[in-house]
Amino acid sequence: MKGRGAKAKWQDIDMAYLIYCLENDPSTYNSKQLAHKLKEERGIDLSSDRLRRILKKLSVEMNKSKS
């Protein structure tokens, strides 16, 4: 557990990490599992609801860029 001060913030590299995990890991994850994975491996604490909204926005943006 870290002490006082600024907490780790969400960055683009964290999103790249999640995309890498989703594309290359044979397991399937729900948003709660992904949030836990992100906290354990990257030190970023996001709620599963917030992560779900981020991933939904990302999928919409990816679909727009494909068309």
N, C-alpha and C positions, 0 to 999 in steps of 0.2 A: 504494500500500500504506500503510495506516495504521500508526501507531506503537503504543506500548504503551497499555494502558488498556482500558476496557470496549468490547466489540465491539457492533455493532448487533444489537438483539434483535428477534425476530419480534413483530409487533403485528397487531391486527385490520385496520388499514388496508392492510397487506401482503396479507392474505387477500382483501380487497375488490379490490385491484389485480389479483390473479391471476384472480379471478372475472370481472372486467371484461375482461381479456385473453382468457379462454376463451370468453366470450359474444360479444365484438365483433370478434375477430380471425379472418379467414377461414382461417388456418392451423390445423392440429392440432398439439398438442404432446405429447410424452411427459414423464415426470417429470424426466428428466435435462435436457431442454431448458428446462422450466419453472424448474428450480433455477438453471440458468445465467442465464436471463432475470431472475430475481429478484435474483441477485447483481450482474449488470451494471447493472440499472436502479434497484434499491432499496438495494443494499449489504448485503443479507441473505444470509448463507452457510448454506444448508441442504443436507443431502445429498438425493439424489434419493429414497432410501428413506424418509427422514423426511417429505419433502414428500408422497410417495405416501400415507403413513399419515394425514397431516393432511387431504388431499383425500378420502380414503376416509371418514374420520370426518365430514367436512363433508357428503358426499353422503348418508350415513345420516341425519344430523340434518335435512337438507333434505327427505328422503323422509318422515320422521316428521311434520314440520310440515305437509306437503301432505295427509296422511291424517287 
